[in-house]
């Protein structure tokens, strides 16, 4: 009886050779199954920080804020504007150039920090074109020359006469040393042969407040940042703009070209960039989100009201080429004008 039970127990706990081989093969096949590679978390997985190299209240705010809901809808994450002003925008640009290219820190940039600065600042810690991954072009503005409407200056001719009467006494404010407004003012002085004194601020908002208080005589700065302050509803009197033709948002304002100064033709462009080395799929997705938002009727209307004019849906390579040519264009102007970094 005990031997029978033992034989049964042996049969119940011992696998036959064929069964053992089959079981071993099954286990081995499981162990040899390909293991899927670890994948990075899909971008974007958290809010995106957009560095504005100027203070709040300027043209960058006016461009980006109408687009923020559309960015969030397209990307599933908000875009948060982070203000890092100073040195004509080069402080904020330098910060982004040094960031890790993970797509979570981007730059809202313009002509000053990414064209003029390369010639203006001899120790600039970044290359205006090569240090960045170019993403999308928002558009461009002419430069506005404006005074407070309580002054007797009513035209560019009046401005020239006032400057000649008291050389160096007529001041103009801009969004900072090295900004395109700063250099535009130098160019205005050169072309009109008058001596006007630059006063650089940390951004357009500060320059605007100074003109509101009549602490400075003029603003020579981006049209979009000050268009709401122009007459008839606002306190500023526009003397001229620097576009090749009259701005659609301010058709009553003459161009410097039609007033006899064709060399004072300037567009202050605005673009989105990131640190060099951004993944192409991140660049494409952000560019697609940007141009999709800019086609929205509400966004187009908001941009039209501030005078933003399209540069076209430029590709990263087209933007790189554009910025490189702009840096070359401004280099002799900086040298000839005598503009110096402060």
Secondary structure as the mmCIF struct_conf table of DSSP 4:
data_model
#
loop_
_struct_conf.conf_type_id
_struct_conf.id
_struct_conf.beg_label_comp_id
_struct_conf.beg_label_asym_id
_struct_conf.beg_label_seq_id
_struct_conf.end_label_comp_id
_struct_conf.end_label_asym_id
_struct_conf.end_label_seq_id
HELX_RH_AL_P HELX_RH_AL_P1 UNK A 2 UNK A 13
BEND BEND1 UNK A 14 UNK A 14
HELX_RH_AL_P HELX_RH_AL_P2 UNK A 17 UNK A 31
TURN_TY1_P TURN_TY1_P1 UNK A 32 UNK A 32
BEND BEND2 UNK A 33 UNK A 33
HELX_LH_PP_P HELX_LH_PP_P1 UNK A 34 UNK A 38
HELX_LH_PP_P HELX_LH_PP_P2 UNK A 40 UNK A 42
BEND BEND3 UNK A 43 UNK A 43
HELX_LH_PP_P HELX_LH_PP_P3 UNK A 44 UNK A 44
BEND BEND4 UNK A 45 UNK A 46
HELX_LH_PP_P HELX_LH_PP_P4 UNK A 47 UNK A 47
STRN STRN1 UNK A 48 UNK A 52
BEND BEND5 UNK A 53 UNK A 54
TURN_TY1_P TURN_TY1_P2 UNK A 56 UNK A 57
BEND BEND6 UNK A 58 UNK A 58
HELX_RH_AL_P HELX_RH_AL_P3 UNK A 59 UNK A 64
HELX_RH_3T_P HELX_RH_3T_P1 UNK A 65 UNK A 67
HELX_RH_AL_P HELX_RH_AL_P4 UNK A 68 UNK A 75
BEND BEND7 UNK A 76 UNK A 77
STRN STRN2 UNK A 79 UNK A 83
HELX_RH_3T_P HELX_RH_3T_P2 UNK A 87 UNK A 89
HELX_RH_AL_P HELX_RH_AL_P5 UNK A 90 UNK A 97
TURN_TY1_P TURN_TY1_P3 UNK A 98 UNK A 98
BEND BEND8 UNK A 99 UNK A 99
BEND BEND9 UNK A 101 UNK A 104
STRN STRN3 UNK A 105 UNK A 110
HELX_RH_AL_P HELX_RH_AL_P6 UNK A 111 UNK A 111
HELX_RH_PI_P HELX_RH_PI_P1 UNK A 112 UNK A 116
HELX_RH_AL_P HELX_RH_AL_P7 UNK A 117 UNK A 120
TURN_TY1_P TURN_TY1_P4 UNK A 122 UNK A 123
BEND BEND10 UNK A 125 UNK A 126
TURN_TY1_P TURN_TY1_P5 UNK A 128 UNK A 131
STRN STRN4 UNK A 132 UNK A 148
TURN_TY1_P TURN_TY1_P6 UNK A 149 UNK A 150
BEND BEND11 UNK A 151 UNK A 152
BEND BEND12 UNK A 155 UNK A 155
HELX_RH_AL_P HELX_RH_AL_P8 UNK A 156 UNK A 165
TURN_TY1_P TURN_TY1_P7 UNK A 166 UNK A 169
STRN STRN5 UNK A 171 UNK A 174
BEND BEND13 UNK A 175 UNK A 175
TURN_TY1_P TURN_TY1_P8 UNK A 177 UNK A 178
BEND BEND14 UNK A 179 UNK A 179
HELX_RH_AL_P HELX_RH_AL_P9 UNK A 180 UNK A 192
TURN_TY1_P TURN_TY1_P9 UNK A 193 UNK A 193
STRN STRN6 UNK A 197 UNK A 200
BEND BEND15 UNK A 202 UNK A 203
HELX_RH_AL_P HELX_RH_AL_P10 UNK A 204 UNK A 212
TURN_TY1_P TURN_TY1_P10 UNK A 213 UNK A 214
BEND BEND16 UNK A 215 UNK A 217
STRN STRN7 UNK A 218 UNK A 222
HELX_RH_AL_P HELX_RH_AL_P11 UNK A 223 UNK A 226
HELX_RH_3T_P HELX_RH_3T_P3 UNK A 227 UNK A 229
STRN STRN8 UNK A 230 UNK A 230
TURN_TY1_P TURN_TY1_P11 UNK A 231 UNK A 233
BEND BEND17 UNK A 234 UNK A 235
STRN STRN9 UNK A 236 UNK A 241
BEND BEND18 UNK A 243 UNK A 245
HELX_RH_3T_P HELX_RH_3T_P4 UNK A 248 UNK A 250
TURN_TY1_P TURN_TY1_P12 UNK A 251 UNK A 252
BEND BEND19 UNK A 253 UNK A 253
HELX_LH_PP_P HELX_LH_PP_P5 UNK A 254 UNK A 254
STRN STRN10 UNK A 255 UNK A 255
TURN_TY1_P TURN_TY1_P13 UNK A 256 UNK A 260
TURN_TY1_P TURN_TY1_P14 UNK A 262 UNK A 263
STRN STRN11 UNK A 267 UNK A 275
TURN_TY1_P TURN_TY1_P15 UNK A 276 UNK A 277
HELX_RH_AL_P HELX_RH_AL_P12 UNK A 280 UNK A 294
TURN_TY1_P TURN_TY1_P16 UNK A 295 UNK A 295
BEND BEND20 UNK A 296 UNK A 296
HELX_RH_AL_P HELX_RH_AL_P13 UNK A 297 UNK A 305
TURN_TY1_P TURN_TY1_P17 UNK A 306 UNK A 307
STRN STRN12 UNK A 309 UNK A 309
HELX_RH_AL_P HELX_RH_AL_P14 UNK A 316 UNK A 337
TURN_TY1_P TURN_TY1_P18 UNK A 338 UNK A 338
#
